[in-house]
Amino acid sequence: MRTHELSPRATGGLLKAVIAHPRLLQAVKTAIGVAIAWKLAPLMPGVADDYPYYAPLGVIVASFPTLMGSIKNAAQILAGLVIGIGLAAAVIIFSEPSVLTVSLVVGIGILFGGIRQLGAGREYVPIAGLFVLIVGGPNADGYSIGYVSQMSLGIVVGLAVNLLVAPPLRVSAAMKELSRLREALGLHLGSLADALDGSWPPEESEWSKQGATLASTSTAVRRALAEADESRRVNPRARIRPHDLSTDYDDLAALENTTFYVRDLTDVLAGAAWGTPVPVELPDVLRPPLSAAVRTMATLVSEWDDGEPSLDTLTAAEEAAAAVTLAIHDHRELGAEAIVAASAAALDLTRMIAALSPGITRDVPA
């Protein structure tokens, strides 16, 4: 049996890809931060050194996929801790821990958890209050100081490690998601063209059920762009690798509109083929020009995804959509019911072109 050995270059590329994986990198940085915090925790002054185990916890809560997310998450959790400790302090000042007071603090803490601005810190309000009353007990003051101090130390260590060790920049991941959406749209349009070219009505195929998949892909792209945008904030690497995400948001808006029109076109063809979701007619004489227009749209989207958009293809798509409208006009004797599906499809194609034209025109190679 022959074995295939990876070249040193390929091995290095594979190793780099594994190391650069966001989840693995975050895990390694968190582990480093926990080790540093655990070593520093006993050096804290006063009663704080009695609670060193909270320092590693602070590192964990400060470990977030993006640097700005880490700062925001840490600030929210610290705010939740302070509020929870404040509730427990009020009990200690005016009463003693009991079943009633502990339950009251937890209940009020959960009510504070309804404050949206606390974000990740909402869950820590009742937890901090409960810990101070039950774990701190008679030493609640010292426990509270140690709790907050060690958590703060861990948060500072976690943020420092996240800042100094390859702070994540998620732009490349967002670009891959955008490409994935363009690819999915191109393939889907190609499947529609194949169905129109084949025997009619076609056998029920996957293209008739891909609307939800396209919508979920579009949602994933928007989420990835939001993460990329957040990852650039307060990130020194963003200055080294500048990237204007505004054009990517414009492209996403265009692709989201296109996705809507593609889903509508899919429903029209499914209705013409199998009577669902709405039964419509599609005369045989109108299928060839419609197929040609859909296939040209598929080519247009695929070329854009490949980084080689062409004004010639854009013009061909416009002409193909106009040819569908002309064919409908030439066969208007078929009646309104017979041409309504083709008219809806022609309008969808025209709207796709209008949505995609600005981005494609911008990206055409000089």
N, C-alpha and C positions, 0 to 999 in steps of 0.2 A: 504493500500500500504506500502510495506516495504521500509525503507530507509537504505542506506548503509553508515555508518559513517567511515571516514578515521581514522586510528589509529594515535596517536601523532607522531610516527616515519614516517608514510607515509605522514602526513601533513607537517612535517618538511622537508622531502625530496622534496615534491612538491613546498614548499615555497622557498627552496634553489635553485631549478631548475629555478623558475621564476625570482628570484633575480639575478641569475648568467647568465641570458639570455643576450648575448652581447649588443643587441640594448637597452634593458631596463637599463642595467648597464651604458652604455654610456650616456643615457638620464639623469639619476640621477646625474652622475658626472658632466655633462655639466650644469645642473641646480644649483648644488652646486658651481661650478666655477663662474657662472654668478652672484650669490648672493654675493660671496666674492669680485669679481671685482667691483660690483656696490657700495659696502661699501667702498672699497679702492679708487675708482676713485676721490672723492672730496678731498682726501688728497694729490693728485699730486700737485707739486709746480708750480708757474708761471701761465701761461694762460691755462695750460692743464686742470685745474679743471673746466673750462668753457665748456668742451666737455666730460662729464662723460659717455655719452651714447655709446661712442666707446669702452669702456673697456669691457662691456658684448659681444660686437661684436667680440673682440679679443679672448675671451674665445671660442666662437662658431667656429671660424676658426681654433682654435687649438684643437678642439675635433674631433679626428679621431679614427677609429677602432683599430689602433695599436699605440704604443708610438713612434716608429720611424716614422710612417706615420704622426703623429701629428707634430713632429719636422720638418720634411721635408715640410709639408703643410704650417706651420707657417712661415718658412724661405722664401718660395716662395712668399707667400702673402705679407710679409714685403718688399721683393725686388720689387714686383709689385707696392706697395704703394710709395716707394721711387722714382722709375722711373717716375710714374705718377705725383708726386709732383714736381719732377725736371723739367718735361715738362711744368707744369703750372708756375713754377718759371721763366723759360726762357721767357714766354709770359709777365709776370708781369715786368720783368727787361727791356725788349726791346719794350714793347707795353702795351696796355690796353686790358682788356677783352672785346670782341665784338663777334658778330656772326661769323666773319671770324676766329678770333683767337681761340675761343672755338671749332669750328668745326675742325680747324687744329690740336689742341691738341688731340681731340678725335680720329681723323683719324690716327695721328702718334702713339697714344696709342694702337690702334688696330693693327697697323703694328708691334709694339713691342710685341703684344700678339702672334705673330708668332714664338717667341723664345721658343723652346720646353723646354729648361732648366727652364723656369719660372713656368712651370706646372700650379698649381692652381692660381698663381699670375698673370697669363696672363690677366684674366678678370678684375683685379683690376687696371691695368695701366690706361686705359681710364677713369674708374670710379673715381680714385683718382684725376686725372687731372681735370675732370669736377667738382668735388666737391670743389676743391680748388678755381677754378675760379668763380663758381656760388655761392656756399654757403659761402666760405671764403670772397670773394669780396674784399673790401678795407682792411679787416683784414686777408688777405691771409697768412701772415707770422705766426701770432698767431694761426690761424686755422690749418696750416700745422703741427706746433709743437704739438698742442693739439691732432690732429688726430693721428699722429705717436706715441706719448707718451702713449695715452690711449689704442691704439691698442696693443702696446708692453706690457703694463701692463696686459691687458686681456690675451694675449698670454702666458705670464709668469705664470699667475694664472692657466690658462687652462692646461699648461704642468705640473705644480706642482701637481694639483689635479689628473691628469692622471697618474703621476708617483707614488704618495703616496697612492691612493685608487685603489687597485687591478688592476695594469696595465695589460691590456688584453694579454692573451697568447692563441693563436689560434691553438695549436697543436692538442688538442682533436677533434676540428671540422674537421681538415684535416684528422685525422685518420678515422673519421666517413665517410668522403667522399670517402676515399680509400676503406673502407669496402663496401660502397654502390655500387661502380663500380665492385668489385669482386662479390657481390651478384647478380648484374644485369647480369654479364657475365655467372655466373653459371645457373641462371634461363633461360637465353636465350638458352644456350647450351642444357639444359634439354628439352626445347620446340622443338628444332631441332630434338633431339633424339626421342621424342614422335611422331613427324610428320613422321619420317622415319619408326617407328614401326607400324604406323597405315595404313589404306587403302591408296593406291597410285594411282593417285595423291591426296593429301589431299585437304580439303577445304581451301581456302585462309584464313590465320590466321594472328594474330598480329605479330608473329615472323618475317614475311616477311617485316615488316615496321619499325622494331626496330633499324635499322642501325643508323639513325640520332639521336635517343635517346641515344644510346651507345656513340656516338661521343660527344654529348653535356655533358653527364655525365663525360666523360674523361676530357673535357675542364674545368668543374667545379672542378674536383679534382686538376688539375694543378693550378687553381686560388687559391684554398684553401691552397695548399702547399706553394704557394708564400706568402700568407698572414701569414701563420704560421711562415715561415722563417723570414719575416719582423717583426713579433710580438716578436721574441726572441732577436732582436737587441736592445742594451742599456736597456734591461728589466731585473731588478734585480731578478724577479721570475724565469727567465731562468736558473739561477745558482742553485736555489732550486730544480727545476724540469728539470734536463738536459735531452735532447732528441736529438739524432743524426738524422737529417732529410735526410742525404745523402742516407741512405738505403730506405727511403720512396720515394725519387726521383727515385732510381733504380727500386723499385717496380712499380712506376707509368709508367716508360718507358717500363717495361715488359708488364704491363696491356694495355698500348696504342698500343703496337705491337700486343698483343693478340686481342684487339678490332678490329684492322684492319683485322686480319686473320679471325675473327669470322664474320665480315661483308662480307668478300669475300666468306666464306663458305655459308653464308645465300643467297648471290646472286646466287651461284652455285645451291643450292637446289631449290631456287625459279625458276631458269631457267629450271631445270629438271622437276619441277612440273607444271608450268604454261607458260613456254616459255618466261618469262621476268626476268631480263632485257636482257639476252642472252639465246636463246633456246639451251638446251643441253640434252643429253640422260643419264639416270641412270638406267641400267638394274636391274631387281628385284633381281637377284642373288647377287648383290653387296650391296644392301641396308642393310641386317642384319649385316655384319661386320662393315659397316660405322656407323650404328646406335649404335653398341656396343662401338665403339671408341669415338663417340661424347658424349655418356652418361658417359663414364669413365672420359672424360675431364671435364664434368659438375661436377662430384663428386670431382675431383681433385681441381677445383677452389673453390667449396663450402667448402671443408675441410680446405683449406687455409684461407678462410674468417672466418671460425669458430675458427681459432687459433690452429687447430689440423691437420696440413698437415702430410701426411704419405708417406714415401718412397715406401711402397708397392703399394699405389695408383699411384704414379709417374711411377713405373715400369710397372704397369698394363696398364697405358695410353700409354707408349712406345710400349708395346707388342700389344696393340689393334691397334695402328696406323700402326705397321709393318704388322699386320694381314690384314689390308685393302690393303696394297701394295701387299702382297702375293696373296690375292684373285684376284686382278687386273691381276697379272701375270698368275695365273691359268686359267683365262678366257680371255686371250688375243685374242682368236679366235673370240671374239665378234667384233673385229675391233677397230680402233683408235677412231672413232666417238662415239662408245658406251662406251668407258672407259675414255674419256677425263674428264668428270665431276668428276668421282670417283678419278681420278689421282689428279685433282686440290684439291679436298677435303682432300685427304691423305696428300698432301703437306702442306695445311693449318694446319692440325692437328699436323704434325711434327714440323712446325714452332712455333705453340702455345707451345708445350712441350719445345722446345729450349728456348723460351722467359721466360717461367715460372720456369724452373728448378732451376736456381740459387737462387731465392727468396724462393722457397719451400724447397729446400735442406737446406738453412740457417735457416729456421724457424722450422724445424722438432724438436720436443721436444727431449732433451738429454735422 
